[in-house]
Amino acid sequence: CKVCNLYKLEIHKKEKSISKSQEEVKNLLSRIKKCTNYLVKLEESELSAKSDKGDKLDNLSAQPLPPLPSVPLAKNRPLPPSPSPSPSPSPSPSPSPSPSPSPSPPPPPLPPKSRLPLPPKNRLPLPPKNRLPLPPKIGHHYHQKIGYHYHQKIGYHYQHHHYKRNQYQHQGRFLLKILIRSMVRTLKNKLML
């Protein structure tokens, strides 16, 4: 009869929907497990990197510093031995007054130190900046995009340049946490149905 066929179709549809929801739940659970495992690995690697840094610093502080080589300063260097004065004969007494000693001549100036001439600085002219026209003002932030992911500082708004690796990792962890929360929420909703 027609009614029996309709009931059979409805039952088949419900079974299909149940099997689909079960598959979705399984997939969600496996994804949550993978994400949580990855998060744990990330945090463990960060902790190990921090501990390695601390160990290296401790090892460096524990090692004794090598003694500095003792170089005598110019002031403390021993002077060359002066030539011993030859014994002069005793002057005979004379009524004439002794001549005035002549002033000693000044020491000759030292020659300038020979320095090699510095090589000429090959300064190439800077290339012209390809400035794109400014987009319309949004609030009080002006952005000027030059090349790829590069924002110039205009006024007092500073856009970030390329992120470093650790910033990427931090951003990835944050997004992973949000993803796990959203997946848990959807799983709860599916189980409540």
C-alpha positions in Angstrom: 0.0 0.0 0.0 1.0 3.7 -0.5 1.0 4.5 3.3 3.4 1.6 4.0 5.8 2.8 1.2 5.7 6.4 2.6 6.5 5.1 6.1 9.4 3.0 4.7 10.7 6.1 2.8 10.6 8.2 5.9 12.3 5.5 8.0 15.1 5.2 5.3 15.6 9.0 5.3 15.8 9.1 9.1 18.4 6.2 9.1 20.4 8.1 6.5 20.3 11.3 8.5 21.3 9.4 11.6 24.2 7.7 9.9 25.3 11.1 8.4 25.2 12.8 11.8 27.2 9.9 13.3 29.8 10.3 10.6 30.0 14.0 11.2 30.3 13.5 14.9 33.2 11.0 14.3 34.9 13.4 11.9 34.5 16.2 14.4 35.9 14.2 17.2 38.9 13.1 15.2 39.6 16.7 14.1 39.3 17.9 17.7 41.8 15.2 18.8 44.3 16.2 16.0 44.0 19.9 16.9 44.5 19.3 20.6 47.5 17.0 20.0 49.0 19.7 17.8 48.4 22.4 20.4 50.1 20.2 23.1 53.1 19.6 20.8 53.4 23.3 20.1 53.4 24.2 23.8 55.8 21.5 24.6 58.3 22.6 21.9 58.1 26.2 23.2 58.7 25.0 26.8 61.7 22.9 25.7 63.1 25.8 23.7 62.8 28.1 26.7 64.5 25.5 29.0 67.3 25.0 26.4 67.9 28.8 26.4 68.0 28.8 30.2 70.5 25.9 30.3 72.7 27.6 27.8 72.8 30.8 29.8 73.5 28.8 33.0 76.4 27.1 31.3 77.8 30.4 30.0 77.6 31.9 33.5 79.2 28.8 35.1 82.2 28.9 32.7 85.2 31.0 34.1 86.2 33.8 31.9 89.7 33.5 30.3 92.4 35.8 31.8 93.1 38.9 29.9 96.6 39.1 28.3 98.8 41.5 30.3 100.1 44.2 27.8 102.3 46.9 29.4 101.0 50.4 28.8 103.1 53.0 27.1 103.6 54.9 30.3 104.7 51.8 32.3 107.1 50.5 29.6 110.8 50.4 30.7 112.8 53.3 29.3 115.9 52.5 27.2 119.2 52.7 29.1 120.7 56.2 28.8 124.4 56.3 27.7 126.7 56.8 30.7 128.4 60.3 30.7 132.2 60.2 30.1 134.3 61.6 32.9 135.2 65.2 32.0 138.5 66.8 33.2 138.3 69.2 36.0 138.3 72.8 34.7 141.2 75.0 35.6 140.4 78.0 37.7 140.3 81.1 35.5 139.4 84.7 36.3 137.1 85.0 33.3 133.4 84.4 34.0 132.0 81.1 32.8 130.0 81.3 29.5 126.2 81.0 29.8 124.9 77.6 28.7 123.3 77.6 25.2 119.6 76.6 25.1 119.0 73.1 23.9 117.3 72.8 20.5 113.6 71.6 20.5 113.1 67.9 19.5 112.3 67.3 15.8 108.6 66.7 15.1 107.6 63.1 14.6 106.8 62.0 11.1 103.0 61.4 10.5 101.9 57.8 10.6 101.5 56.4 7.2 97.8 55.5 6.6 96.5 53.6 3.6 93.9 55.7 1.7 90.3 54.5 2.2 88.6 53.0 -0.8 86.0 55.2 -2.4 82.4 54.7 -1.3 80.4 53.4 -4.2 77.1 54.7 -3.2 74.5 53.9 -5.8 71.5 56.2 -6.2 68.3 55.0 -4.5 65.6 53.7 -6.9 62.5 55.9 -7.1 59.7 54.9 -4.8 56.7 53.6 -6.7 54.0 55.3 -4.6 50.5 54.1 -5.2 47.6 56.6 -4.7 46.1 56.6 -1.2 42.8 54.7 -0.7 39.9 56.6 0.7 40.2 57.6 4.4 38.7 55.0 6.8 38.2 56.6 10.2 41.6 58.1 11.0 43.8 55.3 9.5 45.6 55.9 6.2 47.1 52.8 4.6 49.6 52.8 1.7 50.4 49.4 0.3 53.9 49.1 -1.4 54.8 45.7 -2.8 53.4 42.8 -0.8 52.1 43.1 2.8 54.0 46.3 3.5 52.3 49.3 5.0 54.0 52.7 5.4 53.8 54.6 8.6 51.5 57.6 8.0 50.6 59.9 10.9 50.6 57.9 14.2 49.2 54.6 12.9 51.9 51.9 12.5 50.9 48.8 10.5 52.9 45.6 11.2 55.4 44.4 8.6 56.1 40.7 8.1 55.4 38.7 11.2 58.3 36.8 12.7 58.2 33.0 13.2 57.2 33.1 16.9 54.5 35.6 16.2 53.2 33.3 13.5 53.2 30.5 16.1 51.4 32.6 18.6 48.8 33.5 16.0 48.4 29.9 15.0 47.9 28.8 18.6 45.2 31.4 19.1 43.4 30.4 15.9 43.7 26.7 16.9 42.0 27.4 20.3 39.2 29.2 18.6 38.7 26.4 16.1 38.6 23.8 18.8 36.0 25.8 20.8 33.8 26.2 17.7 34.1 22.4 16.9 33.1 21.5 20.5 30.1 23.8 20.3 28.9 22.2 17.0 29.4 18.8 18.5 27.3 19.7 21.5 24.6 21.0 19.2 24.7 17.8 17.1 24.4 15.6 20.2 21.6 17.7 21.6 19.5 17.0 18.5 
